[in-house]
Amino acid sequence: MLDIKITKTTNPKVKPDESKLGFGKVFSDHMFLMDYAPDKGWYDARIVPYAPFVLDPACVVFHYAQELFEGMKAYRTAGNDIQLFRPECNGQRMQDSCDRMCIPQIPVDDYVQAVKALVEIDKDWVPHSEGASLYIRPFIIATDVGMGVHASKNYTFCIICSPSGAYYASGIDPVRIYVEDEYIRAAPGLTGFTKCGGNYAASIKAGELAEQKGFAQVLWLDGVEKKYVEEVGAMNIFFMIDGKIYTAACVGTVLPGVTRRSCIELLKDWGYEVIEGKLAIADIMKAGHEGHLDEVFGTGTAAVVSPVKELDWKGDKVDISGGKIGPVTQRLYDTMTGIQWGKLPDTKGWIVPVCKG
Ligand SMILES: *Cc1c(COP(=O)(O)O)cnc(C)c1O
């Protein structure tokens, strides 16, 4: 149990117009902070007014990117309950990221307690409108001062919150995906399974180039043979071929998404065969051309479930589901969002209540 000291703002911000929220642009009144020092462990858990950091320009995080983050949401139900979706999964994943990045771990219970405490203080920032939520961004940065390449001894854990609009402002919209055949995101032994900023820094160029060509996202192939599909931008990806559902296994190069895991559980409950393993892009394109590629969708906290209408690989292109959202994708979207926003009963025990709104 953390002993969290709370200092409330005396100067609350004006809340933004809920109809113009977008994603990750405005931040709530408070933030959670906790520091780490070798002789104290994690100490001084506190909630303070949202404010800039003052950091020495020689901090390790600025030069060698020793840091990591998480991403989750708080939802407001019609009955005005504020709730989280499987926060302990994010806490566990952060521990796995910590281990790979040589950052001291935070107990999962403390992580969940910190998130709940901050969301409760800023509960008025959880949006009311359909599909909108409070995006939560926990992160840890290395704060040692010095140019040597070593694990930092000191760290800061911070959580900030950003009210965010419905991902699909004008209804769920299938996206075009560019299959990246030059750049890679991950390779065995690297950090693909962690949520670290370095993975994203390395991915920006491919994303920019794909965007210039009119694509929403990049589909990453494996880093060794560039043959097998791994994941999309900030989403895991699923392919339904002849009624069976395939997705890459989480064996080090793929981020183990909480949405991915939850969708796999639902699909299995519904009687679908879900195969986690290697799936060659050539076989997917072939299935597409021969009419066997039923549906393709991405999964992630931000969009929940995102239908794909087109894949482009080395100039070859397949259209999927006639440009519309397929029935399995729609059922997953409805079920996941139904549970998250409390419109459907939480039969899986995935919801963690925070407080009354
Ligand atoms: C966060 C993330 C995902 C999705 O994870 P969720 O827990 O479902 O939000 C997928 N891929 C990458 C690279 C990510 O960073």
The ligand as a MOL file (V3000), in Angstrom:
LIG
                    3D

  0  0  0     0  0            999 V3000
M  V30 BEGIN CTAB
M  V30 COUNTS 15 15 0 0 0
M  V30 BEGIN ATOM
M  V30 1 C 0.1590 -0.3400 -26.6270 0
M  V30 2 C 0.4700 -1.1170 -27.8580 0
M  V30 3 C -0.4220 -2.0890 -28.3640 0
M  V30 4 C -1.8030 -2.3390 -27.7870 0
M  V30 5 O -1.8110 -2.6740 -26.4530 0
M  V30 6 P -3.1390 -2.4890 -25.5880 0
M  V30 7 O -2.7320 -2.9720 -24.2380 0
M  V30 8 O -4.1820 -3.3330 -26.2050 0
M  V30 9 O -3.4660 -1.0500 -25.6280 0
M  V30 10 C -0.0260 -2.8050 -29.4770 0
M  V30 11 N 1.1690 -2.5850 -30.0690 0
M  V30 12 C 2.0380 -1.6560 -29.6170 0
M  V30 13 C 3.3250 -1.4690 -30.3100 0
M  V30 14 C 1.7180 -0.8890 -28.5070 0
M  V30 15 O 2.5800 0.0190 -28.0560 0
M  V30 END ATOM
M  V30 BEGIN BOND
M  V30 1 1 1 2
M  V30 2 1 2 3
M  V30 3 2 2 14
M  V30 4 1 3 4
M  V30 5 2 3 10
M  V30 6 1 4 5
M  V30 7 1 5 6
M  V30 8 2 6 7
M  V30 9 1 6 8
M  V30 10 1 6 9
M  V30 11 1 10 11
M  V30 12 2 11 12
M  V30 13 1 12 13
M  V30 14 1 12 14
M  V30 15 1 14 15
M  V30 END BOND
M  V30 END CTAB
M  END
